[in-house]
Amino acid sequence: MSDQATSSVSFNEPVLGEAEAKAVREVLGSGTIRGDGPVSQHVEEEMEEWLGIDHVFLTTSCTHALEMAMVVLDIGPGDEVIMPSFNFVSSANAVVLRGATPVFAEIEPDTLNLDVEAVREKITPRTKAIVPVHYAGVSCDMEALLALADEHDLYVVEDAAQGVDAYYDGRALGTMGDIGCYSFHETKNITCGEGGAFLTSDEQLARKAELVREKGTNRSAFIRGEVDKYTWVSEGSSYILSDILASVLRAQLRRRSTIKRKRKAVWTAYHEALSPLAEEGIVTLPTIPARCTSNYHIFFFRVDTPRQRNHLLEVLKNHGIDASFHYIPLHSSPYGQEYLRDEDTLPRTKHCSETLIRLPLHPGLAEDAASLADRVAHLLVEERA
């Protein structure tokens, strides 16, 4: 790689400023920095009102929200949970940690979300839940998926790690299944560094979640005055978010419309600049179905072969554009192969993964989005020639 490899266009930069710094100072000055403190509770209430859902529990990560979900649903040995192989490892680990089996299904090539008919083919008498992943902030076909789950009496846990402030038919991602899980990691649109949320409108699941996240105790009921002392009543762990991080999250949530507007500007610039190349068959662009409102978390495109993809990644980075790929499918990973069935080759997942390029996308790029997109398009044309 040449000396030009040092990136001048970073892949991701969180939007942080005086609002976040002030929020942290206020919490430090209050003397209450513990988890599930007054700031955390205020953020949960604001999110419940915004999302139109009955219960939001802030967690230390989306990974922990997914783990909570599996505990709350009593997923255990002998159970199967269907999910895409094109996926981060957290949803699979949440299942494996319960002694259950992740079952990997194919994706749609246009959105890279779960193929509902492929999910249908994977259902067995042992299937207990489906975990759709809303890739790039674009919803899965939730109407079809929820209908399928209802037909077979299965739980739906939405992995909406990438889906904060994205919608399907006007409904927020993470609010349509039995449980939704959010991420506020540094790489996400809305961030507090590390954090997540567990969402549900099911009262029974909410009460179980409340116990699980508080180390298996009924401390929350004690604080509400419903019991005269709290004690160990179920299995659980510590999944509660510190008020310090919750204060950063509150400041971020108040920026969300600006963050989304700027991310959309970058996404749209890329799409417009690369559309002529798509028409010539040089690249395949992402699709946002009509029923979906994206949060513009990721802009990706695909090429024909893995060799082309690897070459173009090198070219972009050599010209100061920090492009990347996403993901190595779980079914092809060393540990994931332990859970494969003989027929689980998932060729569509494999091909999409090996031919995908993600471009830098964050609000700091909005002002120069058109020129950046033109640079990318020019480099692709040059390499094609």
CORDAPE-V316613 format. One record per backbone hydrogen bond with DSSP energy under -0.5 kcal/mol. NH is the residue of the N-H (numbers start at 1). CO is the residue of the C=O. E is the energy in kcal/mol with one decimal. If there is no record, write none. Layout:
nh={NH	NH}
co={CO	CO}
e={E	E}
This chain:
nh={5	6	8	9	10	16	21	22	23	24	25	26	27	28	29	30	31	31	32	33	36	37	41	42	43	44	45	46	47	48	49	50	51	52	53	55	57	58	59	60	62	65	66	67	68	69	70	71	72	73	74	75	78	79	80	81	82	83	84	85	87	91	92	93	94	95	96	97	98	99	100	101	102	103	105	108	112	115	116	119	120	121	122	122	123	123	127	128	129	130	131	132	134	134	135	137	138	142	145	146	147	148	149	150	151	152	153	154	155	157	158	158	159	159	160	160	163	166	167	168	169	171	173	175	178	179	180	181	182	183	183	184	186	188	192	193	194	196	197	198	199	200	203	206	207	208	209	210	211	212	213	214	214	215	215	216	217	217	218	222	223	224	225	226	227	233	233	234	237	239	239	243	243	244	246	247	248	249	250	251	252	253	254	255	256	258	259	260	261	262	263	264	265	266	267	268	269	270	271	272	273	274	275	276	278	279	280	281	282	283	284	286	287	289	292	293	294	295	297	298	299	300	301	302	303	309	310	311	312	313	314	315	316	317	318	319	319	320	321	322	322	323	324	329	330	332	333	337	338	339	340	344	345	350	351	352	353	354	355	355	356	357	358	359	361	365	366	369	372	373	374	375	376	377	378	379	380	381	382	383	384	385}
co={2	3	320	320	8	14	17	18	19	20	21	22	23	24	25	26	27	28	27	31	241	34	37	38	39	40	41	42	43	44	45	46	47	48	48	200	198	56	196	239	195	61	62	63	64	65	66	67	68	69	71	70	99	76	126	101	129	103	131	105	85	88	88	89	90	91	92	93	95	96	95	79	100	81	83	113	108	106	114	115	116	117	118	119	119	120	124	80	80	155	82	130	132	159	133	134	135	140	141	142	143	144	145	146	147	148	150	149	128	130	156	179	132	157	158	181	160	163	293	171	291	168	166	172	156	156	199	158	197	160	161	195	193	185	184	184	192	59	182	57	180	55	201	202	203	204	205	206	207	208	209	210	211	212	237	211	211	214	231	218	219	220	222	221	221	216	231	216	212	213	237	33	34	33	242	243	244	245	246	247	248	249	250	252	253	255	255	256	257	258	259	260	261	262	263	264	265	266	267	268	269	270	271	272	274	275	276	278	277	277	302	300	110	287	289	167	292	137	136	136	359	298	357	284	355	305	306	307	308	309	310	311	312	313	314	315	316	317	316	9	320	321	358	327	85	329	330	333	335	336	337	341	343	346	347	348	349	350	351	352	353	301	324	299	11	362	363	366	368	369	370	371	372	373	374	375	376	377	378	379	380	381}
e={-1.6	-0.7	-1.1	-1.9	-0.6	-1.0	-1.9	-3.1	-1.9	-2.0	-2.3	-2.3	-1.7	-2.7	-2.4	-1.2	-0.9	-0.6	-0.6	-0.6	-1.8	-0.7	-2.3	-1.9	-2.5	-2.5	-2.1	-2.3	-2.6	-2.4	-2.0	-2.5	-3.1	-1.4	-1.5	-1.5	-2.6	-0.5	-2.6	-0.8	-0.6	-1.5	-2.6	-2.2	-2.8	-2.1	-1.9	-1.8	-3.1	-2.1	-1.5	-2.4	-0.6	-2.3	-2.1	-2.3	-2.2	-2.6	-0.6	-1.3	-1.5	-0.6	-0.5	-2.8	-2.3	-1.1	-2.6	-2.9	-1.2	-2.2	-1.8	-2.5	-0.5	-2.8	-2.3	-3.4	-2.0	-2.3	-0.7	-1.9	-2.1	-1.6	-0.7	-1.2	-0.7	-1.0	-1.6	-3.0	-1.2	-2.3	-3.3	-0.6	-0.5	-1.8	-1.6	-1.4	-1.6	-2.0	-2.3	-2.9	-1.8	-2.1	-2.5	-2.4	-2.2	-1.5	-0.7	-2.7	-2.2	-2.6	-0.6	-2.8	-2.9	-0.6	-1.5	-1.7	-1.6	-1.5	-2.7	-2.6	-3.0	-2.2	-2.6	-1.8	-1.5	-1.7	-2.2	-2.3	-2.3	-0.5	-0.6	-3.1	-1.6	-2.1	-2.5	-0.6	-1.1	-2.2	-1.3	-2.6	-3.0	-2.1	-0.7	-2.5	-2.2	-1.8	-2.7	-2.4	-1.3	-2.5	-2.5	-0.6	-0.6	-0.8	-3.1	-2.3	-0.6	-1.9	-1.5	-1.7	-2.6	-1.8	-1.4	-2.8	-0.7	-3.3	-0.5	-1.9	-2.9	-1.6	-0.8	-0.6	-1.9	-0.7	-2.2	-1.8	-1.2	-2.4	-2.4	-1.8	-2.3	-2.9	-1.4	-1.7	-1.1	-0.7	-2.5	-2.6	-2.2	-2.3	-2.3	-2.6	-1.6	-1.6	-2.7	-3.0	-1.8	-2.3	-2.4	-2.7	-2.3	-2.3	-1.1	-0.5	-2.0	-2.4	-1.2	-1.2	-2.6	-0.7	-2.5	-0.8	-1.4	-0.6	-2.0	-2.7	-0.5	-0.7	-1.0	-0.9	-0.5	-0.5	-2.1	-2.4	-2.1	-2.2	-2.7	-2.1	-2.8	-2.4	-1.7	-2.3	-2.9	-2.2	-2.3	-1.0	-0.6	-1.7	-2.7	-2.2	-0.6	-2.2	-2.2	-0.7	-2.6	-1.1	-1.1	-1.9	-1.4	-1.9	-1.1	-1.6	-2.2	-2.2	-2.6	-2.6	-2.4	-2.1	-0.9	-0.7	-0.7	-2.7	-3.5	-2.4	-1.8	-2.3	-1.7	-1.3	-2.3	-2.8	-2.2	-2.1	-2.2	-2.5	-2.7	-2.3	-2.1	-2.3	-2.6	-2.3	-1.9	-2.2}
